[in-house]
Amino acid sequence: MSDETVNAGTSPETLARVEELRRELHRHNYRYYVLDDPEISDAEYDRMMQELTGLEKARPELASPDSPTLRVGAPPLSKFNTVAHTLPMLSLDNGFSEGDMHDFDRRVRRKMETDTQVLYTAEPKLDGLAVELVYEDGRLTLASTRGDGIMGEVITENVRTIRSIPLVLRKGKADAVPSRLEVRGEVFIGLNEFRRLNKERLEQDQQPFANPRNAAAGSLRQLDSRITAKRPLDFFAYGIGQVAGAEFSAHWEILSTLKEHGFRINPLTRPQVPITDVIAYYQELAQKRHSLGYEIDGMVVKVDDLAIQKELGVRSRSPRWAIAWKFEATQETTRLLGIDVQVGRT
């Protein structure tokens, strides 16, 4: 709706108050869910949200796709549409040993025809669901699943309910946002939230989810986004697709800029280190994995220099400049305590 139409039926005072509430609620969302440093109480936040909801309900012409009130979900869809990713969301080759990492490093340096040290950025590999978020002029306009890497399902309404995902980008140090920014990351459910969710489902005589990844995937693919809004989904950004209006020279620069724009970046990311440090950090991360508040199944290692990434290029389904170093499978011993035999109808 045009500004002229809005202004024709809305007083300047009401319009200013709505804009102020939206701006402040976005800021408080960022402080609470990204910085973990709230400035106001939950009661004060709820009061502001109720005031904004009341103003938007009384003035439907004030509806906006980036209003914080959309965090509660929208009416159900009949089905998911699909969309093509501007740049393919590639899968990663896997490594399983220290030798695999040295082989990866040698391939990179051989391709670059250099004996000099290459720097990598190492990130925990979350066991969640990959998504792409498209921002135009700083506003979230489209969200989709990874799908087959070429086509994904449109889940924009569901993603709007995830409070750690900004609906409007913060301007950051450059005091500007790209005209188009495709952000890629992982949607997941933390372990404590997963246990709480399953406890609630059991109390309601519903089938519990098998694991956090299944819970996240099932929650994100609900046709009714109001159900998604009740699920404790979280998000870490790990990269970008197409971007217009900004330039980067390193992967760590991308992550740092995404953080400035309001995204959560995994704090355990180790930036710009040689392969020897990558290997040492893998051992450290493997020791930490069971004490984290979310599930990880390995570490993603990426060449940090984007010029080198471009030079290395990609295979049909995976980039040559990145590899996933998987953890060993967790093994447990189970003791069979008894068997209950029942007779069926047949």
Helices and strands as residue ranges (DSSP letters): H 3-9, H 12-29, I 30-34, H 42-58, G 60-62, G 68-72, E 82-84, E 94-95, H 98-111, E 120-126, E 129-136, E 139-145, E 151-153, H 156-159, E 180-189, H 191-203, H 212-220, H 225-228, E 233-244, H 251-260, E 270-273, H 275-288, G 289-291, E 296-303, H 306-312, E 322-326
